[in-house]
Structures are given as structure tokens and as C-alpha cells.
Amino acid sequence: MPALNVTFTDDEMAILRDQAAKEEVSMKTLAHDAILAEVHRRKVTAAAIRTARISRGLNRRLATK
């Protein structure tokens, strides 16, 4: 299975350890889930921006009626 090595500062590792403990998950699970959630968020944001750009003209026409 592919893997990814990510480097963190000591302070960042402490934050990750604390959060993993609060969520009662491993640091590996916390990092995995956080990365996938961020990628999903970015895709949704990009789609929303594209949709708003494409719909701009239609929205203007609808607003003037």
C-alpha cells in the first residue's frame, strides 16, 4: 500500500498528538482523515466557484425580473 512521509515541527506534533488523544484515534488515522477531508473541501469549493461563475449571467437576469 502506498505511503506518505510528512515532516512536522515538534510543536505541530504536539498539537497532532493532543488532537488524536481528544478524538481517541491514532495519529495516523487523524492525519489520513484530515488530508482526505481537506482534499474534499477543496474540490467542493472549486466546484462552487465554477458553478457561481457559470451561473453569474443567469443569476443577473433572474434578479432583474
C-alpha positions as CSV (number, residue, x, y, z in Angstrom):
1,M,0.0,0.0,0.0
2,P,1.4,3.4,-0.9
3,A,2.5,5.6,2.0
4,L,3.4,9.3,2.5
5,N,6.0,10.6,4.9
6,V,5.2,14.1,6.2
7,T,7.5,16.2,8.3
8,F,6.2,18.2,11.3
9,T,7.9,20.5,13.8
10,D,7.9,19.5,17.5
11,D,5.1,22.0,18.2
12,E,3.0,20.7,15.3
13,M,3.5,17.1,16.5
14,A,2.4,18.1,20.0
15,I,-0.8,19.6,18.5
16,L,-1.5,16.5,16.5
17,R,-0.9,14.2,19.5
18,D,-3.3,16.2,21.6
19,Q,-6.0,16.2,18.9
20,A,-5.6,12.5,18.3
21,A,-5.9,11.8,22.0
22,K,-9.0,14.0,22.2
23,E,-10.6,12.1,19.3
24,E,-9.4,8.8,20.7
25,V,-7.8,7.9,17.3
26,S,-4.2,7.2,16.2
27,M,-2.2,10.0,14.8
28,K,-2.1,8.0,11.5
29,T,-5.9,8.0,11.4
30,L,-6.1,11.6,12.3
31,A,-3.7,12.7,9.6
32,H,-5.3,10.4,7.0
33,D,-8.8,11.6,7.7
34,A,-7.7,15.3,7.8
35,I,-5.9,15.1,4.5
36,L,-8.8,13.5,2.7
37,A,-11.3,15.9,4.3
38,E,-9.2,18.9,3.1
39,V,-9.0,17.5,-0.4
40,H,-12.7,17.0,-0.5
41,R,-13.3,20.6,0.9
42,R,-11.1,22.0,-1.9
43,K,-12.9,20.1,-4.6
44,V,-16.3,21.3,-3.3
45,T,-15.0,24.9,-3.1
46,A,-13.7,24.7,-6.6
47,A,-17.0,23.3,-7.9
48,A,-18.9,26.0,-6.1
49,I,-16.7,28.7,-7.6
50,R,-17.1,27.2,-11.1
51,T,-20.9,27.0,-10.7
52,A,-21.1,30.6,-9.5
53,R,-19.0,31.8,-12.4
54,I,-21.1,29.9,-14.9
55,S,-24.4,31.0,-13.3
56,R,-23.4,34.6,-12.9
57,G,-25.3,35.8,-16.1
58,L,-28.4,33.7,-15.4
59,N,-28.5,35.0,-11.8
60,R,-28.3,38.6,-13.0
61,R,-31.2,38.0,-15.5
62,L,-33.3,36.3,-12.8
63,A,-32.6,39.1,-10.3
64,T,-33.9,41.8,-12.7
65,K,-37.3,40.2,-13.3
